[in-house]
Amino acid sequence: MIRVGVNGYGVIGRRVADAIVLQPDMILAGVVKVKPDYKARIAVEKKYNLYASDEESLKSFHRSGLSPKGTLEDLLKEVDIIVDACPEGVGAQNSRIYEDLGKKAIFEGGEEHDLTGLSFVSQCNFDDAKGRRSLRVVSCNTTALCRVINSLDRAFGVKRARAVIVRRAADPDETSKGPIDAVVLDPVKLPSHHGHDVRTVLPNIDIVTMALKVPTTHMHLHSLIISVKEKTNEDKVRDSLKKTTRVLLVDSREGIKSTAQVADLARELGRPRSDLYEVAVWGDSIKIIDDEIYFYMGVHQEAIVIPENIDAIRALTGGYSKEESIRLTNKMLGIIEG
Ligand SMILES: NC(=O)c1ccc[n+]([C@@H]2O[C@H](COP(=O)([O-])OP(=O)(O)OC[C@H]3O[C@@H](n4cnc5c(N)ncnc54)[C@H](OP(=O)(O)O)[C@@H]3O)[C@@H](O)[C@H]2O)c1
């Protein structure tokens, strides 16, 4: 059994913790929070071992009536590996603590590639994690782009990928970022960082991205134009993406015409928190003009990186092939196979 700790129990950390509990080969040793809020209380109700981030935070937990088992440093003594799901930049500060205690560590997409030297997407580079001490699971948008581009590259050879990313302005509980009424060019100066980030996983892909922020919390929506080397047709592209793990084809003829219906589909599937771990590609949007494939896809930002985090734990600790890990993670999370 792999003993895993989760430092940071927010949007990503809570989901990673719940996913760890579902795995037959993992034990959730504990979760770490700064504030003694409702999320901390519910973690205790779920019988998760709760830890405070440091001595200061520990005092505020005691004042609130919650009794954590100790601090992050105490949890680290109990684990084989730590998943750091702290806000952007905090993971980099924590990395020294993990290193000093000789603990393997997984960081999230808010951290820089150089922190670990390996940016990870299961189906692209699982084997590169073997024998390493740490890795970075890339961001939600980068994960989605890598899954799809890697699949098309293997099937048809990608010459060039271009993407316009329409981003959700905030996660559902992030009231500090709203309300807003605008389409924000993010960034104005092009390209956006996403293309560069894809190349940390798929270094040989020619990719340029642009991004805008819109007032929604559900999902991101990507418009893609991918030019390929091999002559193909729309059915072949659909078939290829359908067979790709963690890519789900949706269809406007079934009434799915927006991110709202994709989110509703996830609710209908009965997923915890209505999470959609798969990239939702509109199969009937796929169009080929000359050598370019055009299509839309939706990305549930809160959920898509959860299966990668679970595979990353196995990739760093060893004992599983890529295929075995992906299959097991998919089964335990109820991910639909193509
Ligand atoms: N949100 C997304 O859609 C998304 C998608 C993909 C990747 N990511 C990446 O995942 C990582 C975590 O993002 P998130 O959205 O899960 O963050 P979040 O919801 O803000 O949660 C962050 C967690 O870290 C804890 N924390 C530890 N040290 C902290 C400190 N010094 N300051 C503030 N909080 C601290 C917080 O504790 P308290 O709860 O006690 O405040 C909270 O539990 C980031 O690298 C992010 O870029 C996020």
The ligand as a Gaussian input file, in Angstrom:
#p B3LYP/6-31G(d) Opt

LIG

0 1
 N       -8.684000      25.325000      -9.526000
 C       -8.455000      24.767000     -10.686000
 O       -9.322000      24.792000     -11.560000
 C       -7.146000      24.108000     -10.975000
 C       -7.081000      23.225000     -12.074000
 C       -5.867000      22.566000     -12.340000
 C       -4.751000      22.822000     -11.556000
 N       -4.852000      23.717000     -10.516000
 C       -3.627000      23.939000      -9.723000
 O       -3.770000      23.223000      -8.492000
 C       -3.084000      23.915000      -7.433000
 C       -4.078000      24.170000      -6.314000
 O       -5.121000      24.996000      -6.827000
 P       -6.554000      25.017000      -6.138000
 O       -7.438000      25.726000      -7.110000
 O       -6.914000      23.673000      -5.645000
 O       -6.271000      25.980000      -4.904000
 P       -7.262000      26.352000      -3.701000
 O       -8.647000      25.885000      -3.998000
 O       -7.033000      27.774000      -3.401000
 O       -6.725000      25.450000      -2.490000
 C       -5.437000      25.652000      -1.967000
 C       -5.270000      24.867000      -0.680000
 O       -3.942000      25.069000      -0.190000
 C       -3.978000      25.449000       1.193000
 N       -2.790000      26.292000       1.475000
 C       -1.604000      25.799000       1.899000
 N       -0.711000      26.766000       2.043000
 C       -1.308000      27.915000       1.711000
 C       -0.868000      29.261000       1.680000
 N        0.369000      29.622000       2.010000
 N       -1.751000      30.214000       1.265000
 C       -3.021000      29.876000       0.934000
 N       -3.488000      28.577000       0.958000
 C       -2.629000      27.619000       1.346000
 C       -5.325000      26.120000       1.356000
 O       -5.697000      26.002000       2.711000
 P       -7.101000      26.589000       3.284000
 O       -8.191000      25.826000       2.551000
 O       -7.095000      26.236000       4.700000
 O       -7.101000      28.043000       2.949000
 C       -6.205000      25.284000       0.433000
 O       -6.663000      24.133000       1.109000
 C       -2.498000      25.176000      -8.088000
 O       -1.181000      24.875000      -8.512000
 C       -3.371000      25.383000      -9.305000
 O       -2.748000      26.106000     -10.319000
 C       -6.021000      24.330000     -10.194000

